[in-house]
Amino acid sequence: MAKTLFEKIIDREIPGTIVYEDAQCVAFRDINPAAPVHILLVPRKPIPRLDSASAEDQALLGHLMLTAPKIAAAQGYGDAFRIVINNGAGAGQSVFHLHLHILAGRPLKWPPG
Ligand code: DGP
């Protein structure tokens, strides 16, 4: 299987501004930020979409959910951030390697567009 774009960033084959990493996941700044803080939190495992995760990914998904607030806090926005997962092209997913968008640093309207 060809590497996903995000695997190439994780493996330092293409540039990325990495702000956090551990054994299970890597976080780097979005190339096209939608907020002053816009970080992508990506599992090292290339799960294509949220709905292609399986029961064996349960602990990994939990780890991502517990890690995202720590990254927001490290950026100075532990009290006001948004997590977004786009699932499928119809929902705006363009990179088919599961990722959490961490958005902060401006008022975030609801509902989102
Ligand atoms: P989504 O549309 O939910 O699949 O989000 C994909 C995000 O990936 C989008 O916000 C832009 C970002 N992105 C695309 N290409 C690159 C890249 O080469 N580097 C970085 N850092 N982000 C990228």
Backbone and ligand atoms as CSV (ligand in chain L), in Angstrom:
chain,resi,resn,atom,element,x,y,z
A,1,MET,N,N,0.836,-1.202,0.000
A,1,MET,CA,C,0.000,0.000,0.000
A,1,MET,C,C,0.874,1.258,0.000
A,2,ALA,N,N,0.515,2.214,-0.850
A,2,ALA,CA,C,1.232,3.499,-0.846
A,2,ALA,C,C,0.964,4.217,0.472
A,3,LYS,N,N,1.965,4.954,0.922
A,3,LYS,CA,C,1.787,5.726,2.154
A,3,LYS,C,C,0.787,6.850,1.931
A,4,THR,N,N,0.019,7.137,2.967
A,4,THR,CA,C,-0.845,8.309,2.911
A,4,THR,C,C,0.013,9.565,3.079
A,5,LEU,N,N,-0.572,10.694,2.685
A,5,LEU,CA,C,0.101,11.985,2.877
A,5,LEU,C,C,0.536,12.150,4.328
A,6,PHE,N,N,-0.335,11.781,5.243
A,6,PHE,CA,C,-0.009,12.003,6.656
A,6,PHE,C,C,1.054,11.023,7.145
A,7,GLU,N,N,1.095,9.808,6.594
A,7,GLU,CA,C,2.206,8.910,6.945
A,7,GLU,C,C,3.534,9.525,6.498
A,8,LYS,N,N,3.530,10.185,5.339
A,8,LYS,CA,C,4.772,10.804,4.857
A,8,LYS,C,C,5.209,11.939,5.778
A,9,ILE,N,N,4.244,12.699,6.324
A,9,ILE,CA,C,4.594,13.744,7.296
A,9,ILE,C,C,5.120,13.086,8.567
A,10,ILE,N,N,4.427,12.056,9.037
A,10,ILE,CA,C,4.851,11.349,10.259
A,10,ILE,C,C,6.274,10.815,10.087
A,11,ASP,N,N,6.576,10.307,8.910
A,11,ASP,CA,C,7.899,9.707,8.650
A,11,ASP,C,C,8.938,10.730,8.190
A,12,ARG,N,N,8.567,12.022,8.236
A,12,ARG,CA,C,9.477,13.125,7.866
A,12,ARG,C,C,9.922,13.042,6.414
A,13,GLU,N,N,9.076,12.456,5.574
A,13,GLU,CA,C,9.403,12.415,4.144
A,13,GLU,C,C,8.963,13.688,3.449
A,14,ILE,N,N,7.929,14.344,3.994
A,14,ILE,CA,C,7.559,15.682,3.539
A,14,ILE,C,C,7.439,16.561,4.779
A,15,PRO,N,N,7.627,17.880,4.604
A,15,PRO,CA,C,7.689,18.740,5.787
A,15,PRO,C,C,6.354,18.876,6.491
A,16,GLY,N,N,6.437,19.050,7.783
A,16,GLY,CA,C,5.259,19.317,8.599
A,16,GLY,C,C,5.740,19.916,9.906
A,17,THR,N,N,4.907,20.779,10.489
A,17,THR,CA,C,5.269,21.385,11.772
A,17,THR,C,C,4.668,20.533,12.876
A,18,ILE,N,N,5.467,19.625,13.369
A,18,ILE,CA,C,4.992,18.669,14.374
A,18,ILE,C,C,5.028,19.334,15.746
A,19,VAL,N,N,3.906,19.259,16.461
A,19,VAL,CA,C,3.824,19.892,17.784
A,19,VAL,C,C,3.749,18.865,18.907
A,20,TYR,N,N,3.472,17.624,18.568
A,20,TYR,CA,C,3.364,16.576,19.600
A,20,TYR,C,C,3.506,15.227,18.907
A,21,GLU,N,N,4.112,14.277,19.606
A,21,GLU,CA,C,4.077,12.900,19.120
A,21,GLU,C,C,4.323,11.947,20.265
A,22,ASP,N,N,3.755,10.772,20.140
A,22,ASP,CA,C,4.020,9.690,21.081
A,22,ASP,C,C,3.976,8.384,20.284
A,23,ALA,N,N,3.928,7.285,20.967
A,23,ALA,CA,C,4.035,5.981,20.290
A,23,ALA,C,C,2.845,5.700,19.384
A,24,GLN,N,N,1.715,6.350,19.644
A,24,GLN,CA,C,0.488,6.024,18.914
A,24,GLN,C,C,0.023,7.095,17.942
A,25,CYS,N,N,0.458,8.322,18.138
A,25,CYS,CA,C,-0.099,9.406,17.324
A,25,CYS,C,C,0.893,10.543,17.158
A,26,VAL,N,N,0.602,11.380,16.159
A,26,VAL,CA,C,1.430,12.559,15.858
A,26,VAL,C,C,0.474,13.726,15.589
A,27,ALA,N,N,0.871,14.907,16.036
A,27,ALA,CA,C,0.071,16.119,15.778
A,27,ALA,C,C,0.941,17.150,15.085
A,28,PHE,N,N,0.368,17.771,14.053
A,28,PHE,CA,C,1.100,18.806,13.307
A,28,PHE,C,C,0.124,19.872,12.850
A,29,ARG,N,N,0.672,21.041,12.511
A,29,ARG,CA,C,-0.193,22.158,12.128
A,29,ARG,C,C,-0.781,21.936,10.735
A,30,ASP,N,N,-2.062,22.288,10.604
A,30,ASP,CA,C,-2.744,22.197,9.310
A,30,ASP,C,C,-2.123,23.201,8.337
A,31,ILE,N,N,-1.926,22.772,7.106
A,31,ILE,CA,C,-1.297,23.640,6.103
A,31,ILE,C,C,-2.222,24.787,5.691
A,32,ASN,N,N,-3.508,24.627,5.933
A,32,ASN,CA,C,-4.514,25.617,5.535
A,32,ASN,C,C,-5.381,25.941,6.743
A,33,PRO,N,N,-4.840,26.674,7.714
A,33,PRO,CA,C,-5.532,26.796,9.004
A,33,PRO,C,C,-6.863,27.534,8.918
A,34,ALA,N,N,-7.846,26.979,9.608
A,34,ALA,CA,C,-9.175,27.578,9.692
A,34,ALA,C,C,-9.367,28.333,10.998
A,35,ALA,N,N,-8.341,28.416,11.800
A,35,ALA,CA,C,-8.377,29.128,13.076
A,35,ALA,C,C,-6.927,29.410,13.465
A,36,PRO,N,N,-6.706,30.347,14.403
A,36,PRO,CA,C,-5.322,30.636,14.808
A,36,PRO,C,C,-4.569,29.390,15.268
A,37,VAL,N,N,-5.264,28.502,15.952
A,37,VAL,CA,C,-4.708,27.181,16.251
A,37,VAL,C,C,-5.492,26.160,15.440
A,38,HIS,N,N,-4.828,25.461,14.554
A,38,HIS,CA,C,-5.472,24.398,13.773
A,38,HIS,C,C,-4.440,23.286,13.617
A,39,ILE,N,N,-4.643,22.268,14.413
A,39,ILE,CA,C,-3.693,21.153,14.499
A,39,ILE,C,C,-4.424,19.878,14.092
A,40,LEU,N,N,-3.731,19.027,13.390
A,40,LEU,CA,C,-4.270,17.719,13.008
A,40,LEU,C,C,-3.621,16.658,13.889
A,41,LEU,N,N,-4.444,15.888,14.559
A,41,LEU,CA,C,-3.961,14.795,15.415
A,41,LEU,C,C,-4.251,13.494,14.677
A,42,VAL,N,N,-3.199,12.755,14.391
A,42,VAL,CA,C,-3.259,11.641,13.443
A,42,VAL,C,C,-2.707,10.385,14.104
A,43,PRO,N,N,-3.439,9.272,14.064
A,43,PRO,CA,C,-2.840,8.031,14.562
A,43,PRO,C,C,-1.737,7.571,13.621
A,44,ARG,N,N,-0.699,6.982,14.167
A,44,ARG,CA,C,0.342,6.421,13.283
A,44,ARG,C,C,-0.254,5.335,12.393
A,45,LYS,N,N,-1.203,4.601,12.925
A,45,LYS,CA,C,-1.888,3.571,12.130
A,45,LYS,C,C,-2.771,4.247,11.085
A,46,PRO,N,N,-2.626,3.919,9.811
A,46,PRO,CA,C,-3.381,4.624,8.769
A,46,PRO,C,C,-4.809,4.112,8.592
A,47,ILE,N,N,-5.631,4.349,9.600
A,47,ILE,CA,C,-7.059,4.051,9.487
A,47,ILE,C,C,-7.646,5.076,8.510
A,48,PRO,N,N,-8.314,4.649,7.444
A,48,PRO,CA,C,-8.746,5.638,6.435
A,48,PRO,C,C,-9.779,6.636,6.944
A,49,ARG,N,N,-10.783,6.160,7.677
A,49,ARG,CA,C,-11.880,7.032,8.106
A,49,ARG,C,C,-12.352,6.563,9.473
A,50,LEU,N,N,-13.092,7.419,10.172
A,50,LEU,CA,C,-13.591,7.001,11.480
A,50,LEU,C,C,-14.436,5.743,11.346
A,51,ASP,N,N,-15.266,5.684,10.297
A,51,ASP,CA,C,-16.166,4.528,10.193
A,51,ASP,C,C,-15.470,3.281,9.644
A,52,SER,N,N,-14.167,3.355,9.392
A,52,SER,CA,C,-13.444,2.133,9.069
A,52,SER,C,C,-12.621,1.637,10.260
A,53,ALA,N,N,-12.682,2.341,11.374
A,53,ALA,CA,C,-12.059,1.834,12.598
A,53,ALA,C,C,-12.858,0.631,13.102
A,54,SER,N,N,-12.180,-0.237,13.830
A,54,SER,CA,C,-12.846,-1.441,14.327
A,54,SER,C,C,-12.635,-1.546,15.835
A,55,ALA,N,N,-13.204,-2.601,16.408
A,55,ALA,CA,C,-13.105,-2.782,17.855
A,55,ALA,C,C,-11.656,-2.842,18.314
A,56,GLU,N,N,-10.787,-3.338,17.466
A,56,GLU,CA,C,-9.370,-3.414,17.878
A,56,GLU,C,C,-8.734,-2.025,17.983
A,57,ASP,N,N,-9.395,-1.020,17.450
A,57,ASP,CA,C,-8.886,0.358,17.521
A,57,ASP,C,C,-9.451,1.136,18.715
A,58,GLN,N,N,-10.218,0.469,19.552
A,58,GLN,CA,C,-10.920,1.182,20.625
A,58,GLN,C,C,-9.959,1.952,21.526
A,59,ALA,N,N,-8.891,1.300,21.949
A,59,ALA,CA,C,-7.949,1.983,22.848
A,59,ALA,C,C,-7.251,3.139,22.131
A,60,LEU,N,N,-6.944,2.951,20.853
A,60,LEU,CA,C,-6.293,4.014,20.082
A,60,LEU,C,C,-7.217,5.220,19.951
A,61,LEU,N,N,-8.487,4.973,19.654
A,61,LEU,CA,C,-9.443,6.084,19.534
A,61,LEU,C,C,-9.571,6.806,20.873
A,62,GLY,N,N,-9.593,6.052,21.952
A,62,GLY,CA,C,-9.648,6.676,23.282
A,62,GLY,C,C,-8.400,7.508,23.542
A,63,HIS,N,N,-7.279,6.996,23.126
A,63,HIS,CA,C,-6.030,7.746,23.322
A,63,HIS,C,C,-6.069,9.069,22.566
A,64,LEU,N,N,-6.589,9.047,21.355
A,64,LEU,CA,C,-6.691,10.296,20.583
A,64,LEU,C,C,-7.592,11.297,21.312
A,65,MET,N,N,-8.698,10.823,21.833
A,65,MET,CA,C,-9.638,11.718,22.516
A,65,MET,C,C,-9.056,12.273,23.811
A,66,LEU,N,N,-8.208,11.516,24.450
A,66,LEU,CA,C,-7.575,12.004,25.682
A,66,LEU,C,C,-6.377,12.896,25.390
A,67,THR,N,N,-5.775,12.717,24.231
A,67,THR,CA,C,-4.583,13.497,23.869
A,67,THR,C,C,-4.962,14.868,23.321
A,68,ALA,N,N,-6.046,14.937,22.569
A,68,ALA,CA,C,-6.428,16.214,21.941
A,68,ALA,C,C,-6.574,17.347,22.967
A,69,PRO,N,N,-7.229,17.155,24.087
A,69,PRO,CA,C,-7.323,18.267,25.056
A,69,PRO,C,C,-5.973,18.690,25.611
A,70,LYS,N,N,-5.058,17.766,25.734
A,70,LYS,CA,C,-3.718,18.115,26.233
A,70,LYS,C,C,-2.989,18.986,25.219
A,71,ILE,N,N,-3.192,18.687,23.938
A,71,ILE,CA,C,-2.560,19.507,22.894
A,71,ILE,C,C,-3.181,20.900,22.897
A,72,ALA,N,N,-4.504,20.970,23.009
A,72,ALA,CA,C,-5.162,22.286,23.075
A,72,ALA,C,C,-4.646,23.075,24.271
A,73,ALA,N,N,-4.511,22.414,25.399
A,73,ALA,CA,C,-4.019,23.100,26.601
A,73,ALA,C,C,-2.587,23.581,26.396
A,74,ALA,N,N,-1.777,22.762,25.764
A,74,ALA,CA,C,-0.379,23.152,25.525
A,74,ALA,C,C,-0.285,24.365,24.608
A,75,GLN,N,N,-1.324,24.555,23.785
A,75,GLN,CA,C,-1.366,25.725,22.892
A,75,GLN,C,C,-1.968,26.943,23.572
A,76,GLY,N,N,-2.436,26.767,24.824
A,76,GLY,CA,C,-3.016,27.874,25.578
A,76,GLY,C,C,-4.519,27.963,25.502
A,77,TYR,N,N,-5.158,26.912,24.991
A,77,TYR,CA,C,-6.609,26.934,24.800
A,77,TYR,C,C,-7.284,25.708,25.408
A,78,GLY,N,N,-6.829,25.322,26.595
A,78,GLY,CA,C,-7.381,24.138,27.235
A,78,GLY,C,C,-8.843,24.261,27.605
A,79,ASP,N,N,-9.351,25.506,27.666
A,79,ASP,CA,C,-10.730,25.710,28.110
A,79,ASP,C,C,-11.692,25.961,26.956
A,80,ALA,N,N,-11.196,26.135,25.736
A,80,ALA,CA,C,-12.081,26.487,24.610
A,80,ALA,C,C,-11.457,26.012,23.306
A,81,PHE,N,N,-11.843,24.841,22.908
A,81,PHE,CA,C,-11.339,24.303,21.641
A,81,PHE,C,C,-12.432,23.434,21.030
A,82,ARG,N,N,-12.265,23.136,19.750
A,82,ARG,CA,C,-13.225,22.268,19.061
A,82,ARG,C,C,-12.470,21.133,18.398
A,83,ILE,N,N,-13.058,19.941,18.491
A,83,ILE,CA,C,-12.534,18.766,17.810
A,83,ILE,C,C,-13.489,18.426,16.677
A,84,VAL,N,N,-12.943,18.232,15.476
A,84,VAL,CA,C,-13.766,17.876,14.315
A,84,VAL,C,C,-13.147,16.652,13.640
A,85,ILE,N,N,-14.010,15.696,13.277
A,85,ILE,CA,C,-13.594,14.591,12.409
A,85,ILE,C,C,-14.531,14.597,11.215
A,86,ASN,N,N,-13.998,14.848,10.026
A,86,ASN,CA,C,-14.785,14.740,8.807
A,86,ASN,C,C,-14.726,13.288,8.339
A,87,ASN,N,N,-15.887,12.677,8.186
A,87,ASN,CA,C,-15.950,11.265,7.781
A,87,ASN,C,C,-16.569,11.161,6.401
A,88,GLY,N,N,-15.722,10.929,5.388
A,88,GLY,CA,C,-16.228,10.784,4.027
A,88,GLY,C,C,-16.162,12.085,3.258
A,89,ALA,N,N,-16.032,11.962,1.935
A,89,ALA,CA,C,-15.897,13.138,1.083
A,89,ALA,C,C,-17.102,14.064,1.220
A,90,GLY,N,N,-18.273,13.497,1.402
A,90,GLY,CA,C,-19.484,14.298,1.524
A,90,GLY,C,C,-19.499,15.155,2.771
A,91,ALA,N,N,-18.688,14.781,3.751
A,91,ALA,CA,C,-18.576,15.564,4.985
A,91,ALA,C,C,-17.322,16.432,4.986
A,92,GLY,N,N,-16.625,16.470,3.848
A,92,GLY,CA,C,-15.463,17.341,3.739
A,92,GLY,C,C,-14.132,16.651,3.933
A,93,GLN,N,N,-14.137,15.310,4.085
A,93,GLN,CA,C,-12.849,14.633,4.250
A,93,GLN,C,C,-12.097,14.627,2.924
A,94,SER,N,N,-10.846,15.064,2.954
A,94,SER,CA,C,-10.030,15.096,1.739
A,94,SER,C,C,-8.769,14.242,1.859
A,95,VAL,N,N,-8.356,13.935,3.072
A,95,VAL,CA,C,-7.193,13.067,3.295
A,95,VAL,C,C,-7.699,11.823,4.014
A,96,PHE,N,N,-7.508,10.668,3.377
A,96,PHE,CA,C,-8.131,9.445,3.899
A,96,PHE,C,C,-7.152,8.676,4.787
A,97,HIS,N,N,-6.793,9.397,5.838
A,97,HIS,CA,C,-6.039,8.867,6.979
A,97,HIS,C,C,-6.676,9.585,8.165
A,98,LEU,N,N,-7.354,8.823,9.009
A,98,LEU,CA,C,-8.125,9.417,10.107
A,98,LEU,C,C,-7.356,10.538,10.804
A,99,HIS,N,N,-8.036,11.644,11.059
A,99,HIS,CA,C,-7.408,12.751,11.783
A,99,HIS,C,C,-8.462,13.551,12.516
A,100,LEU,N,N,-8.056,14.051,13.675
A,100,LEU,CA,C,-8.879,14.963,14.452
A,100,LEU,C,C,-8.363,16.372,14.175
A,101,HIS,N,N,-9.261,17.257,13.775
A,101,HIS,CA,C,-8.919,18.672,13.703
A,101,HIS,C,C,-9.072,19.244,15.112
A,102,ILE,N,N,-8.062,19.943,15.583
A,102,ILE,CA,C,-8.135,20.671,16.857
A,102,ILE,C,C,-8.104,22.153,16.497
A,103,LEU,N,N,-9.218,22.832,16.771
A,103,LEU,CA,C,-9.385,24.238,16.383
A,103,LEU,C,C,-9.555,25.101,17.629
A,104,ALA,N,N,-8.870,26.233,17.647
A,104,ALA,CA,C,-8.988,27.129,18.796
A,104,ALA,C,C,-8.424,28.490,18.415
A,105,GLY,N,N,-8.685,29.472,19.297
A,105,GLY,CA,C,-8.055,30.776,19.143
A,105,GLY,C,C,-8.944,31.822,18.522
A,106,ARG,N,N,-10.185,31.472,18.233
A,106,ARG,CA,C,-11.167,32.454,17.759
A,106,ARG,C,C,-12.535,31.965,18.202
A,107,PRO,N,N,-13.554,32.849,18.207
A,107,PRO,CA,C,-14.899,32.364,18.525
A,107,PRO,C,C,-15.321,31.310,17.500
A,108,LEU,N,N,-15.861,30.219,17.976
A,108,LEU,CA,C,-16.256,29.105,17.095
A,108,LEU,C,C,-17.773,29.017,17.093
A,109,LYS,N,N,-18.366,29.305,15.956
A,109,LYS,CA,C,-19.827,29.372,15.854
A,109,LYS,C,C,-20.432,27.972,15.851
A,110,TRP,N,N,-21.703,27.939,16.225
A,110,TRP,CA,C,-22.461,26.689,16.153
A,110,TRP,C,C,-23.827,26.963,15.556
A,111,PRO,N,N,-24.333,26.165,14.623
A,111,PRO,CA,C,-23.690,24.984,14.068
A,111,PRO,C,C,-22.583,25.338,13.102
A,112,PRO,N,N,-21.629,24.424,12.925
A,112,PRO,CA,C,-20.553,24.664,11.956
A,112,PRO,C,C,-21.100,24.585,10.536
A,113,GLY,N,N,-20.357,25.120,9.599
A,113,GLY,CA,C,-20.810,25.113,8.201
A,113,GLY,C,C,-20.692,23.749,7.565
L,1,DGP,P1,P,-10.024,16.828,5.889
L,1,DGP,O1,O,-10.606,17.770,4.863
L,1,DGP,O2,O,-10.887,16.678,7.122
L,1,DGP,O3,O,-9.622,15.514,5.265
L,1,DGP,O4,O,-8.713,17.547,6.411
L,1,DGP,C1,C,-7.497,17.453,5.751
L,1,DGP,C2,C,-6.653,18.604,6.208
L,1,DGP,O5,O,-5.317,18.328,5.836
L,1,DGP,C3,C,-7.012,19.949,5.599
L,1,DGP,O6,O,-7.472,20.837,6.616
L,1,DGP,C4,C,-5.724,20.456,5.004
L,1,DGP,C5,C,-4.679,19.556,5.576
L,1,DGP,N1,N,-3.579,19.251,4.687
L,1,DGP,C6,C,-3.661,18.826,3.401
L,1,DGP,N2,N,-2.444,18.645,2.895
L,1,DGP,C7,C,-1.564,18.937,3.893
L,1,DGP,C8,C,-0.144,18.937,3.983
L,1,DGP,O7,O,0.590,18.605,3.044
L,1,DGP,N3,N,0.396,19.323,5.166
L,1,DGP,C9,C,-0.371,19.687,6.242
L,1,DGP,N4,N,0.256,20.063,7.360
L,1,DGP,N5,N,-1.713,19.701,6.189
L,1,DGP,C10,C,-2.291,19.329,5.026
